Amino acid sequence: MEKLSLHYIVREPKIITENTSLLILLHGYGSNEEDLFSFAGELPDDLIIVSARAPQTLGFGSYSWYTIHFNSPQGKFSDMPEAISARENIAVFIDEVQQKYGVSPKKTFLLGFSQGTILSYAVAFNYPEKAQNIIALSGYVNTDLLPNDLNLKDYSKLDFYISHGTVDQVIPVEWANKAPEFLDQLNIKYSYKEFPVGHGVSPKNFYEFSKWIEERM
């Protein structure tokens, strides 16, 4: 496996052409690259699937993109310098993977779960030219990670699939459902869905976003 800036695992199709699409997976806090990669077998065969591992080790097989201070008086307080660094690292990694496989941004999907979703939003709003299709599962828009002036960016090609569990005990659904209004203000295309689950992906949710991917490949 070619050495890139982040550790990753990959599933490659038998044939890769200029029309091949790329899906990059960003796992959540305390997980690893194998977690979301378990979806791979159920997704289209002609998709390159790259699952990245976050750089910070929490324990055996457990990683994070940035520190969350669970005992902070403000609740779950994110380490913002680390989060910004993670955002930049992911942006570089996307470039590296696109270059390795010769895939264009319009053929690139970025899928995040939880902390991976927070960073997927952050990358999309800071670097809308890097990946056009964003799947945001069980996360929210952290405005501290966004550019100072959103009006200076071209978001016309972005397309989001957003979903959240109505009984999510980790990230409240109220945090997630602020996203549609935010995207509306910027005239960004999106599909927003809620499912009667906790902090996870239901089979119906998986079926919906995999269909969403297929329609855009």
N, C-alpha and C positions, 0 to 999 in steps of 0.2 A: 504494500500500500504506500502510495506516494506521500511524503511527509508534507503536511500543510500546517498552518499555524494552530489549528485545534485538532485534537484526537477525534477520529470519526470512524464509523463503519459505513459500508456502501453496498447497495444492490444495483448492479448494472444490467441493463437489457442486453440481449444477445447482439443486437445491432444498434449502434449509435449514429444518428445522422444529424444534419443541421436542424431538423424538425423535432428532435427528441426534447422532451421536457424534463426539467430538474425539480426535485422536491427536497428542500433542506429542512430537517427537523431539529427543533430546539426544545429540549426537555425541561421539566420543572425543577424547583428547588428540592434537593435531597434525592433526586433520581439519577439516571444515567442514560447513555446513548442507546441502550438495549430497549428501554421502555417504549418509546413511540415507534421504534423500529419493528416492534411486534405487529404493527399494522401492515408492514410492507407486503406480506404475502397476499393481502386482500386488495391491494391497489393495482392499477394497470401494469401489465408486464413491461410495457415499453417506456416506463418512467425510470429515470435515474433517481434513486433515493439515497440521500446522504444524511446520516444522523450524527450530529456533533455532540461531543462531551464537554460540559462546562469545565472550566479550568480549576475551580477551587474544590479541594477534597474535604468532605465533611466526615468521612468514615469509609469503611470498606464498601465499595460500589455505590457510594453516595456523593453527589457533587452539586455545586451551586454556581450560578453565574455571578452572584454578588451576595454579600452578607445581609441577612435580615436579623435585626436585633429584637428578638421576641419579647425581651423584658423591658424594652424602652417604654417610658411613661406615655408616649403617644401611640402605643400599640405596636404593630409590626413596623418598625422603622427601617427603611431600606438605606444601605450605605450608598449614597449617591455617587461619590467619586468612583467606587467600584462598579456601579451600574453603568455609568458613562463609559468607563473603560471596557466593560463587557459589550456594550453597544458598538463601540469602535472595532473591537476584535471580531465581532460577528460580521460587520460590514466588510472587513478585509477578507475574512474567510469566504464570504459569498463570492467576492471577486476571484479568489483562488480557485474555487470549485468551478465557477463558470469558465475560467481560462483553461483549466484541466480538461474539461469535457467539451469546450467550444459551444457552450449554451448561452443564448442571449437573455437579457433581463425579461423580455416579454414571454419567454418560455420558462421562467423561474417562479416556483412556488415556495413560499416561506411559511412553515407551519410551526406554531409554538403552542406549548401548554403551560398555563400558569405563569411562572417567572419567565419562561420562554416566550409566552405571548406578550408580556409587558415589553420585552426586548424586541420582539417582532414589530410591534407598533412603533417603538422608538426608531428602529432602523428604517422602517417604511416612511416615517415622517421626516427624518433627517436625510435619507438617501432614496427618494422615490424612484430614482433611475435604476436601482440595483435589482429589485424584484417587484413584479407588477401584481402578483396574486398572493394575498396574505390570508392564512387560515389562523384565526385567533380563538383558541379554545381555553375557556376557564381563566381568563385574565382580565386586564383593564388597561386603560390609557393612563400612564403616569406622566402628567404634564411637565414634571421636572426634567424629563428626558427628551422633551421636544425642542425644536429650534425656536429661537426667540421670535422670529417673524415667519409665521406659517404662510403668509401671503406671498413670500418671495419664491416659494417652491412650486413646481408643476406637479400637481397630484392627479391630473386628468386621466392617466393610464392605470391608476391603482384600482384594485377590486378586492374587497374583503368578504370573507365568510367568518362570521362571529357567532359563537355559541357559548352558553353558560347554563349551569345547573341551577334550578330555582331554589334548591335547598343546599347550596354550596356552603359548607361550614368553614372553609378556609378563606375564600375571597367572596364576599357578599355579592349577590346578584345585582344589588343596587349600584355597586362600583362598575360592573360590566355594562349595565344598560344606559350608562351616560354616553357610551360610544356612538350610538346612532345620531343623536343630536349634534355631537361634535363633528361627525363625518358629513352630516347634512350641511352644516355651516361652510364646509370646504368643498361641497359638491362632489364628494367621493362616493363611488358605487359601493354598495354593501348588501349583504343579506344577514339579518340578525335573528337568531333563534334561541329559545329557551327550552330546556328539557327538565322533566321532573326527577332530577338526580342530584347527587352531591358534587364533590370536587372530582369529577371524572367524565368519561365519555361513554354515553350509552350506545348500544348497537344502532338505534335509529339515528342518532347524531353522527356516528361513523358513516353510515350509509349515505346520509345527506351530504356530508362534506366530500366524500369520495366521488359522488356523482357530480358535485360542483367542480371538482378537479378535472374529471373526465370531460366535462362540457367545455373546459378552457384549454385543454391540451392541443 
